[in-house]
Amino acid sequence: PAIQVPPITADSFEIKGQFLSMLRENQFDGRMVSDPITHVENFLDTCELFKNQGASDDAVRLRVFPLTLTGDAKGWLKSLGSGTITTWNSLRDKFITRYFPPAKAEKLRTDITTFKQKTDESLYEAWERLKRMIRSCPQHGLSRGQIVQTFYRGIDASTRGILDSSAGGVFMYKTPNEAYALLEDMSVHTFEWAPSRDESVK
């Protein structure tokens, strides 16, 4: 097999049937409509539910990840050279590189760098949308400072004024970490106090 699985030193190691079912429900077939990023995120979320004392994360993930592959994706894994994968990071990187082609990554990077706040979109909604775009493109290559600049450049004048006011001056004079933290705090505050779209506001 392509995966060289590290040994498990625990006296007993078991993955209960309910977790195996969850893993098999999260299938990736390698077709164009499949999302490798979401697949890996869902896989890791499931693995967190059955952490075993004495079994490393790599030992568990390398054992069960093949269960989530089907069709072309399973064939791709079998086509790799014997023992070429020894860590989870290596398997994840090979998987994403195979099913997240450069052309797709380039399009997503362009979408991120040309980000614009939509009409009637709140600060919270705009910030969360940009973060989702960034999460969907691991190869975005943007620093925290560049992410903040992209957001500030893409929002409308009224939202920019709110940010500047909350920063006590010019928002972009903040350090990248300070600006990012302020955006997180403000978006949560906006979400908590914003009325529902189906509520009538007097």
C-alpha positions as CSV (number, residue, x, y, z in Angstrom):
1,P,0.0,0.0,0.0
2,A,1.0,3.6,-0.5
3,I,0.4,4.5,3.1
4,Q,3.0,3.3,5.7
5,V,0.9,3.3,8.8
6,P,2.7,3.9,12.1
7,P,2.1,1.3,14.9
8,I,-0.4,1.9,17.7
9,T,1.0,1.2,21.1
10,A,-2.3,1.4,23.0
11,D,-3.3,-1.9,24.7
12,S,-6.7,-1.6,23.0
13,F,-7.7,0.4,20.0
14,E,-11.2,0.5,18.6
15,I,-13.2,2.7,16.3
16,K,-16.9,2.2,17.1
17,G,-19.3,1.4,14.3
18,Q,-21.1,4.7,14.5
19,F,-17.9,6.6,13.8
20,L,-17.0,4.2,10.9
21,S,-20.5,4.9,9.5
22,M,-19.8,8.7,9.7
23,L,-16.5,8.2,7.9
24,R,-18.1,6.2,5.1
25,E,-20.9,8.8,4.8
26,N,-18.3,11.4,4.0
27,Q,-17.3,10.0,0.7
28,F,-15.0,11.7,-1.9
29,D,-15.1,10.4,-5.5
30,G,-12.6,12.7,-7.2
31,R,-15.1,14.3,-9.6
32,M,-15.0,17.9,-10.5
33,V,-17.9,18.8,-8.2
34,S,-16.2,17.3,-5.2
35,D,-14.7,19.7,-2.8
36,P,-11.4,18.4,-1.3
37,I,-11.1,21.1,1.3
38,T,-14.5,20.5,2.8
39,H,-13.9,16.7,2.6
40,V,-10.7,17.1,4.7
41,E,-12.4,19.4,7.2
42,N,-15.3,17.0,7.7
43,F,-12.9,14.1,8.0
44,L,-10.9,15.8,10.7
45,D,-14.0,16.8,12.6
46,T,-15.1,13.2,12.7
47,C,-11.7,12.0,13.8
48,E,-11.9,14.4,16.8
49,L,-14.9,12.4,18.1
50,F,-12.9,9.2,18.6
51,K,-9.5,10.2,19.9
52,N,-7.9,7.2,21.6
53,Q,-5.3,7.4,24.3
54,G,-2.1,5.8,23.1
55,A,-2.9,6.3,19.4
56,S,-1.3,9.3,17.7
57,D,-3.4,11.4,15.3
58,D,-1.3,10.3,12.4
59,A,-1.8,6.6,13.3
60,V,-5.6,7.1,13.3
61,R,-5.9,9.4,10.3
62,L,-3.7,7.3,8.0
63,R,-5.7,4.2,8.9
64,V,-9.2,5.6,8.3
65,F,-8.8,8.2,5.6
66,P,-8.8,5.6,2.8
67,L,-12.3,4.6,4.0
68,T,-13.6,8.0,2.9
69,L,-12.4,7.6,-0.7
70,T,-14.3,6.0,-3.5
71,G,-14.2,5.8,-7.3
72,D,-11.4,7.7,-9.0
73,A,-10.1,9.0,-5.7
74,K,-9.6,5.5,-4.3
75,G,-7.8,4.5,-7.5
76,W,-5.5,7.6,-7.2
77,L,-4.5,6.5,-3.7
78,K,-3.7,3.0,-4.9
79,S,-1.7,4.3,-7.8
80,L,0.9,6.0,-5.5
81,G,4.2,4.2,-4.9
82,S,4.4,1.8,-2.0
83,G,5.3,3.4,1.3
84,T,5.4,6.9,-0.2
85,I,3.1,8.3,2.5
86,T,4.2,8.2,6.2
87,T,2.5,11.2,7.8
88,W,-1.0,12.7,7.7
89,N,0.4,16.1,6.5
90,S,2.0,14.3,3.5
91,L,-1.2,12.5,2.7
92,R,-3.3,15.7,3.0
93,D,-0.9,17.7,0.9
94,K,-0.8,15.1,-1.9
95,F,-4.6,14.8,-1.8
96,I,-5.3,18.5,-2.0
97,T,-2.6,19.0,-4.7
98,R,-4.2,16.3,-6.8
99,Y,-7.8,17.5,-6.5
100,F,-7.3,21.2,-6.1
101,P,-5.6,22.1,-9.5
102,P,-3.6,25.4,-9.9
103,A,-6.2,26.9,-12.3
104,K,-8.9,26.5,-9.6
105,A,-6.6,28.0,-7.0
106,E,-5.8,30.9,-9.2
107,K,-9.5,31.7,-9.8
108,L,-10.2,31.6,-6.1
109,R,-7.2,33.9,-5.4
110,T,-8.5,36.4,-7.9
111,D,-12.0,36.3,-6.3
112,I,-10.3,37.0,-2.9
113,T,-8.1,39.9,-4.0
114,T,-11.1,41.5,-5.9
115,F,-13.4,41.1,-2.9
116,K,-16.3,43.6,-2.8
117,Q,-19.0,44.0,-0.1
118,K,-22.4,43.3,-1.5
119,T,-25.4,45.7,-1.4
120,D,-27.2,45.3,2.0
121,E,-24.5,43.0,3.3
122,S,-23.6,43.7,6.9
123,L,-20.0,43.9,8.2
124,Y,-20.5,40.5,9.8
125,E,-21.8,38.9,6.6
126,A,-19.0,40.5,4.5
127,W,-16.2,39.5,6.8
128,E,-17.5,35.9,7.2
129,R,-17.9,35.6,3.4
130,L,-14.3,36.7,2.9
131,K,-13.1,34.2,5.5
132,R,-15.0,31.4,3.8
133,M,-13.3,32.3,0.5
134,I,-9.9,32.2,2.2
135,R,-10.6,28.8,3.8
136,S,-11.6,27.4,0.5
137,C,-8.2,28.3,-1.0
138,P,-5.3,26.9,1.1
139,Q,-2.9,28.2,-1.5
140,H,-4.0,31.9,-1.2
141,G,-0.6,32.9,0.1
142,L,-2.0,36.1,1.8
143,S,-0.6,37.3,5.1
144,R,-2.9,38.6,7.9
145,G,-2.1,42.1,6.9
146,Q,-3.0,41.5,3.3
147,I,-6.3,39.9,4.3
148,V,-7.2,42.9,6.4
149,Q,-6.2,45.3,3.5
150,T,-8.3,43.3,1.0
151,F,-11.3,43.5,3.3
152,Y,-10.9,47.2,4.0
153,R,-10.4,48.0,0.3
154,G,-13.5,46.0,-0.7
155,I,-16.1,47.4,1.8
156,D,-18.3,50.4,1.1
157,A,-17.7,53.9,2.5
158,S,-20.2,53.6,5.3
159,T,-18.7,50.3,6.6
160,R,-15.2,51.8,6.3
161,G,-16.4,54.8,8.3
162,I,-17.6,52.4,11.1
163,L,-14.3,50.6,11.1
164,D,-12.3,53.9,11.3
165,S,-14.5,55.2,14.1
166,S,-14.2,52.0,16.1
167,A,-10.4,52.1,15.6
168,G,-10.3,55.6,17.1
169,G,-8.9,57.0,13.9
170,V,-7.7,55.3,10.7
171,F,-8.4,51.6,10.9
172,M,-5.4,50.7,8.7
173,Y,-3.0,52.4,11.1
174,K,-3.6,49.3,13.4
175,T,-1.1,46.5,13.2
176,P,-2.3,43.5,11.2
177,N,-3.0,41.5,14.4
178,E,-4.8,44.4,16.1
179,A,-6.9,45.1,12.9
180,Y,-7.8,41.4,12.5
181,A,-8.8,41.1,16.2
182,L,-10.9,44.3,15.9
183,L,-12.7,42.9,12.8
184,E,-13.5,39.7,14.7
185,D,-14.9,41.6,17.7
186,M,-16.9,43.9,15.5
187,S,-18.4,41.2,13.3
188,V,-19.5,39.2,16.3
189,H,-21.1,42.4,17.9
190,T,-22.8,43.2,14.6
191,F,-24.1,39.6,14.3
192,E,-25.5,39.6,17.9
193,W,-27.3,42.9,17.5
194,A,-28.4,42.7,13.9
195,P,-32.2,42.1,13.4
196,S,-33.3,39.1,11.5
197,R,-33.9,39.7,7.8
198,D,-37.5,38.5,8.2
199,E,-38.2,40.7,11.2
200,S,-40.1,43.9,10.6
201,V,-38.2,46.7,12.3
202,K,-40.1,49.8,13.5
